[in-house]
Each structure stands twice: as C-alpha cells, then as structure tokens.
Amino acid sequence: MISIIIPAHNEERLLGAALQALLAADPVVGPVEVIVVANGCRDGTVAVAQSFADQIERKGWDYKVLDLPQGGKPAALNAGDAAARHSARLYLDADVTIAPGMLAALWAALDRPDPVYASGRVSICADGVVSRRYARFWARLPFMATGVPGCGLFAVNGPGRARWQEFPQIISDDTYVRLQFRPGERQLVDARYDWPIAEGFGAMVKVRRRQDAGVAEIARNYPALQANDDTDRIGAKGIFRLALADPLGFATYGLVALIVRLLPAPKTWSRGR
C-alpha cells in the first residue's frame, strides 16, 4: 500500500526517535514498507537502523536497510524508490518524528484515484535562543502557517508519484516535489510532526542559504513548475504586522535574510542542521 523512504546521513543520534515514532503510529489497513537509506554514513546510523528490524517486522511491516557508500540525498531518495514495492510513497527525513495519527491521516488523503500530495502540520523545533526566535517568526509566515510546505515530510499516491521520474541532483527535493502538484492537489492533514532546525546564528545562515538557493535553482532549471507556486507574498504591511507582534523574531529572521543576500549561493545540497 505505502512505502516509507527515510534517507539518513550520519543520523545515529536522531534516527531512533524517528523510527520509534513510526512504530507508535496508528494502525494502517494494508501493507506498509519502511526503507532506511543510509548514505555515506561515518557513524552508527546503519547499526541503529538494523536494531529496529525485529520491532518493525513484528508490527507486520516489511523493512529494508540500504547502506550506500556515497552520500547525497537525491541518490538516497532514488535508491529508496528503486527498492520500494508500493506505488504510494512517504518521504521522511531521519530527524522527523511524527504524531501517532500521521500515517492513518496521510493514507486517508492519498487513497484516491487522482494525483495527490499530502503533508501534515509542521512543528518547527529549536532549542537555542536565536533559532527559537527565527522559528517563531518563520512559522507565522503564510507559507508555513496556512500552506502545505512539506518540510521534512511529504507523501504522494501512485498517480502523484508518476508526475516525475528520478529525483534530479538538486538542493531542494521537497520544493521540487511540491511544485509537481497544483495547489488544489495538495492536502494538509490534521496531524502534527516535529521538524528540528539548526542551532545558532551561523548555522541558521547556512540553512537559509541552502533554502533560498534551492528555490532559485528550481525556478531556473524547471520554469514550468512555477505555475504551481502558490507562495503567498505577505507584502510590507503583512511583515509590519508580524514585526509588531514579534519584534525579536522579526529582527533575527530579517538579519539572517539580509546576510544571506550578501553571500554567494551554495552550489550543492547541505545539511539543515
């Protein structure tokens, strides 16, 4: 019924929580397959993934751990797709933890004959002061607050997965997939997931550079996809209202954005943490 593909690069510390959250998910009627794709790992990611084999198989799900010698998220996603048995796919970052109702809610959205893209309500997790302020302001922007951004978690049914072939060598796989679908084909399910972001000002600048470069790369290389971009431009008045409500968040978010504008765009995918 659905294959869950989890690319993981040096995620020994966080992968266990992601898999434990999957195990705690509400039951889904029909076969489920979990594929962890460890790519270029130099830590204990593979061992952590393999340690969950018995628990996942006792749940009645199929389980595979792929150990790729080279890093690179697009290659990991493609390897997971090549190994997947089911046409519906859930692509899940290895640092994401889902709420118990997520799988059932996603399958309810995907179980239809026409193409559909689905994700849940993202809760941006941050521990440091700078990252908390940035995340707080970011979460209030219309794209994050009312859209279906799919950060770290997105799912498609079989007709939806047929919209593209392999993942290209791009920075922003989530943007690439989301823009394969018109706004009316995207479904926000009423289930939450936790998505951690980088800690510290320098790390936030790095992440924002990657995000902006990824969006620009897709606009440049896949211009036809821009017809599906429904990102709400908040405008000066909207920003002003948000800034009044959260001046420290606005100052942090704005300073990160300003510094990113002054730096050259990165050429390759980089980690979000």
SULDA-V955387 format. One record per pair of residues at least 6 apart in sequence whose ideal C-beta (glycine too) atoms are under 7 Angstrom apart, sorted by the first residue. I is the first residue (numbers start at 1). J is the second residue. Records with the same first field share a line. If there is no record, write none. Layout:
I=J / J
This chain:
1=30 / 31 / 32 / 86 / 88
2=32 / 86 / 88 / 89 / 90 / 107
3=33 / 35 / 84 / 85 / 86 / 89
4=22 / 32 / 33 / 34 / 35 / 90 / 92
5=35 / 37 / 77 / 80 / 81 / 84 / 89 / 91
6=18 / 35 / 36 / 37 / 92 / 94
7=37 / 39 / 73 / 76 / 77 / 80 / 94
8=15 / 36 / 37 / 38 / 45 / 49 / 94
9=39 / 40 / 41 / 71
10=41 / 42 / 43 / 45
11=45 / 94 / 95
12=43 / 44 / 45 / 48
14=94 / 95
15=45 / 48 / 49 / 94
16=48
17=97
18=92 / 94 / 95 / 96 / 97
19=52
21=97 / 98
22=34 / 98
23=55 / 56 / 59
24=100
25=98 / 100 / 102 / 103
26=100 / 101 / 103 / 104
28=103 / 104 / 107
31=86
32=61
33=61 / 62 / 84 / 85 / 86
34=56 / 61 / 63
35=64 / 66 / 80 / 83 / 84
36=49 / 65
37=66 / 68 / 76 / 79 / 80
38=45 / 46 / 49 / 65 / 66 / 67 / 68
39=68 / 70 / 71 / 72 / 75 / 76
40=68 / 69 / 70 / 71
46=65 / 67
49=65
50=65
53=63
56=63
57=63
64=83
66=79 / 83
68=75 / 76 / 79
73=173 / 269
74=167 / 168 / 169 / 170 / 173
77=91 / 167 / 173
78=166 / 167
87=158 / 161
88=110 / 156 / 157 / 158
89=155 / 156 / 161
90=106 / 155
91=154
92=153
93=152 / 153
95=196 / 273
96=152 / 153 / 193 / 194 / 195
97=193 / 194
98=193
99=191 / 192 / 193
101=191
102=120 / 191 / 193
105=120 / 189 / 190 / 191
106=118 / 155 / 189
109=116 / 118 / 187 / 189
110=116 / 118 / 155 / 157
112=157
113=159
114=159
115=157 / 159 / 160 / 163 / 181 / 185
116=156 / 157 / 160 / 185 / 187
117=154 / 156 / 160 / 177 / 178 / 181 / 185 / 186
118=155 / 187 / 189
119=148 / 150 / 153 / 154 / 155 / 188
120=153 / 189 / 191 / 192 / 193
121=188 / 191 / 192
122=149 / 151 / 193 / 195
123=192 / 193 / 194 / 195
124=135 / 138 / 139 / 195 / 197
125=194 / 195 / 196
126=132 / 135 / 197 / 199
127=199
128=199 / 200
130=200 / 201 / 204 / 252
131=197 / 198 / 199 / 200 / 204
133=248 / 249 / 252
134=204 / 252 / 253 / 256
135=197
136=246 / 249
137=242 / 246 / 249 / 250 / 252 / 253
138=144 / 253
139=145
140=242
141=234
142=232 / 234
143=149 / 231 / 232
148=186 / 187 / 188
150=174 / 178
151=174 / 195
152=195
153=193
154=174 / 177 / 178
160=181
163=180
164=180
167=173
170=176 / 214 / 217 / 218
171=210 / 213 / 214 / 217 / 269
172=211 / 214 / 215 / 218
175=214 / 215 / 218
176=218
178=186
179=218 / 225 / 228 / 229
180=225
181=228
182=228
183=228 / 230
196=273
197=207 / 272
198=204 / 206 / 207 / 272 / 273
204=256
205=256 / 259 / 260
206=270
207=272
208=256 / 257 / 260
209=260 / 263 / 265 / 266
210=266 / 270
212=260
213=265 / 266
216=265
218=225
219=226
242=250
243=250
